[in-house]
Amino acid sequence: MNGSSSDRRLVLAVWVLASIVAVSTIAILLGTGRRVNTVEFHDPDPDPEPQELEVAVSVNGSALYHDDLALLGIDDPAILREWIEDQLLADLAVERGLDNPRVSMLIKDRAGQLHLRDLLLSSVYASVPFPDSAEVMDFMRTDSQAYLVERHYWEMVLADRQMADSVHWRLNRGENFQITAENLSLGQKAGIGGDLGFMTAGELMAYGIPRDHALIEGLGVPVESSYGWHVFMVDETRPMEDTARVTRAVADDLHRRRLQAARDSLLQAAIINSEIYLDPVYGEVNAAPAGSVQNTQGVDSR
């Protein structure tokens, strides 16, 4: 599924969750100087005539209205055609007894939760400044070995610790890194022997590789990240040459850190006045954020 289709489906989820709530108020006026048993209740003004919403598309009674489309800024007919197909299939699923109302309700609640979360985060993230070049260079100078020196990295991505330890042992005994990477690595650069080219250690650190595992000479020890188990090797170093690439990568990483700090601040503010319970069978409630703003691409996707 492509990105535009996913976006359209997210918008449709919002439509499903949207409802119009009408609230009427009855004013009760107490007569001045009168006893309680003589209080007069004044009838409110008659309710205005309900405004009929103009249907944009409907299937078996489920409808989307032009007002909703305008509210969401949607004018792509392809979205409506996709909604028709999805609603037809959803109705057919109900007819065939596949619907579990409880599950459907939980999914709707979760979609609403994510929608509100994203509204909040988007509003806050919009005010988080992107670091300028001077800030980036100042930051890089605080750790020159990590950011001002480029190393020629080779990488293998392996499924588990046992495999990583085995490969590391074989490499220490003289096995060729490139051939082993071509045969065993799960990384995108396996076809070229795991060659990542020249990078700074800071660029690896932005992908979750600890500093001491990025600042290596020769063969490094296995290290785990969210992408798997890695074995790195460095066979050459040089002063930083591709300044534009490195500063861009560092700027992106600094911005991610700022976004994460903003998210953490929101969570801490929310936790203060909230009641939270987690069944002990699932562990303990961690006040620290469970998620993070991170680089979603693997190291060797550069």
N, C-alpha and C positions, 0 to 999 in steps of 0.2 A: 504494500500500500504506500502510495507516495505521500509527501508532506501535505499537499493541498487537500487530499481526501481526508487525512486525519484531522486537519483543521475544520473541515466542513462537518465531520462527525462530532467534534467537540462543540461546535455551535449548535448543532441539533440537540445535543444533550442538554445544553442550556435551555433551549426552547421547551424541552419536555419538562424541565424542572420549574419553568416560569409559571406563575399563577397570579391571577388578579384578585386581590382581597378587597372587598367593599366594606367600609366601616361607617355606620350611622350613629349619630349621637342624639340622645333625647335630653333636652334641657328641662330641668325641674326648678321651677321658680317658687320660692316661699314668699307668701304675702307678708309684707312688713306689718308688725303689730297684731297679727292674727294668731289664734290658737292653733295648735298642731292639727286638730281635727277639722280645721277649715282651710288647710293648705290646698291650693289649686294647682293642678297639673296642666300645663299648656301643651297642646298637641304640637309636635314639630311640624315644620313645613312638609308638605307632601314630597315623597321621594321623587327626584327628577326622573324623567323617562330614561331607562337604561339605553346607553348608546350601543347600537349594533355594530359589532366588529365585522369588517369586510374580510371574508375568507380568501386567502391566497391559494391554499391547496388543502384538500381534505381526502381522507381515505376511511370509509366505514365509520364516520363520525369523529375521527381524530382530525384535528384541523390546526393549521398555522395561519395566522392573520397578517394582513398587510402592516398593521401597527407594530407587530412583533418584528417583522422584517426591517421596518424603518428604525425601530429602536436599536437593533443590532447592526444596522448598516449593511444589510445583506441584499444584494440585487443580482446575484448569479443564478440564472435559471437552472443550472446544473445541480445546484444544491437542492432545489425543490424536486427535481426528477429523482435524485438519489434518495431524498426523504420518502417519496412515494414508494419506491422499491423496498426500502427498509421497513416502512410501515406495513406493506403487504406481507412481507415475510414474517414480521412480528405478529400480525394478526393470524397468520397461518399457524405459527408456533402455538398460539393460545388455543386455536381450534383443535390442534392435535394433542392438547393436554400437556404441553411441555413447560408451561409457565409455572413457576413457583412464586407466588405473590410475595413471600417473605424475602426471597433472594432478589426479586425485582426491586422491592422497596429499599433493601440495603444498597443495591447498586445505585439507585437514584440518590440516596442520602450521601453516598461516597462521592458521586459526581458533583453534587452541590457543595460538599466540603472542599473539594479540589478547586471548584470555581471560585469560591470565596477566598480560599488561601491564595490563589494566583492573583486575584484582584488586589489583595493587600500587598503581596510581595512586589507586584508590578509597580504599584504606586510608590513604594519605598525605594525599590531598585532604580527608579527613574531619577532619583535625586542623588544617587551614589556616583561621584565623579570618576571618570576614567583618568588614570595617571598620565601626566604629560611627560615629555621626553626627559626633562630635567629631573623630575622625581624618579624616573626609571634609572637613569644613570647614577644618581646619588645612591639608590638602593643597591645597584650592582657593585658599586665601589666598596660597599660594606663587606663584601665577600668575594674578593677578586678571584680566588681559586675556583669558585663555583660559577662565576658569571663572566669573567674576562679571559678565561682559558678554554679553548675548544679541544675536545678529545675525540678521537676516531673510535666510535663505539661499535661493537658487535653484540648482538642479543639473541638469546633463545628464550622462547616462551613455552613453558612446560605445564602439564596438567596438574601435577601435585608435587609435594615435597620429596617423596620417595624418588620420583623420576628425576627431579632436579639434582638431588644429592648423587644419584647414580651417574648422571651425565657429568657433573662437576668432578667426580672422582676419575672418570675416564679421560676428561680433558687434562687433568693434572698429570696423568700418566702418558700424555703426549698425543692423544687423539686429536685429529684436525677439527677445529671449531667450525669452519664453513661447511664441511661435509656432514658433520653431525647435525648442524642446524638445518641443512637441506632435508635430512632424513627424519628429524624428530621435532623440530620447532613447530609450534602452532601459530607463530607470528606471521604477519603479512609479508615480512621480508625474508621468510624462510627460503624462498626460491633463489635468493641471491646470497645465501649463506648467513643471513641475519645481519647484513651490513646496514647500520643506521647512518653511516656517514659521520661528518664532524658535527658535534653538538657540544653545548656547555653542560656541566653537571646540573646547573640550575634548571635547564630545560627538562632534564629527567626528573628533578625534584618536583616540578610542576605536575608531573603525572603520578605522584605519590611514591616515588623511589626515595628512600632516606638518603640524607646527604652523604653519610659514610659509605653507602653502597654505590653512590654516583661518582664520588671522588676516588677513583681507583686507577691503578696502573697495572697492566696485565690482566689476569683472570680474577674476577670478583667471586665472592661466595654467593650461593643462591639467596634470593630475596623475594618475598611475596608482595604482591600488590593486588588491587581489585581485578586485574586482568589475568592473573595466574602467577606462576612461579617463574622468575627471571634468572638467567645466568648472563652476566655482562662480561665483556672483555674490551680492554683498551690497548691499542697497539701503537698509538701516536698521539702527541699533543702539540699544540701550537697556540700562539696568541690569537685572541678572537679576531676573525677576519670579516665574517658576515654580521656586521653590527646591526643592520636593519632587521634581520630575521630574529636575532637574539633579543633585541630591545622590544620588538613586537610581542614575542613569546613571554617575556618577563612582564610587560605591561598587562597582558591578558591575565597572567597569574596573579598579579597584584590586585587587579580589578575583581577577580574571583574571591580573593581573600576579603576585600572590602564588602562584597555582597554577602559573604558568609557571616562577617561580623554584624552586618545589618540584620540578617535573619536571626542570628543568635540573640541580639538585643530584643527583637520582637518576641521571641520565645520566652525570654526571661521576664519581660513585662507581662506576658499572658499568664505565666505560671504563678506569679505573685498572688493573684486573686482567684485562682482556679482550684477546684477540687478534682483530684486525679486519683483514680483507682486502677490498679492492674492486678489481676488474679496472680498470686505468688507462683502459680504453676508456670507462668510465662516470664518469670524473672522479676527484677525490680524496676520501678519507674526511674528513668535516668533523666535528670533535669537538663543534662547537656543535649543538644540537638541530635536527633537520630539521623537526619539527612544532612547533606552538604551541597554547596555549590562547587562543582568540580569539573575538571576537564573530562569530557565524555568520550574522547578518542584514545585509542591505545597508543603506547609510545611509538610503535613502528608504523603508525598511520600517517606520519609526517610526509 
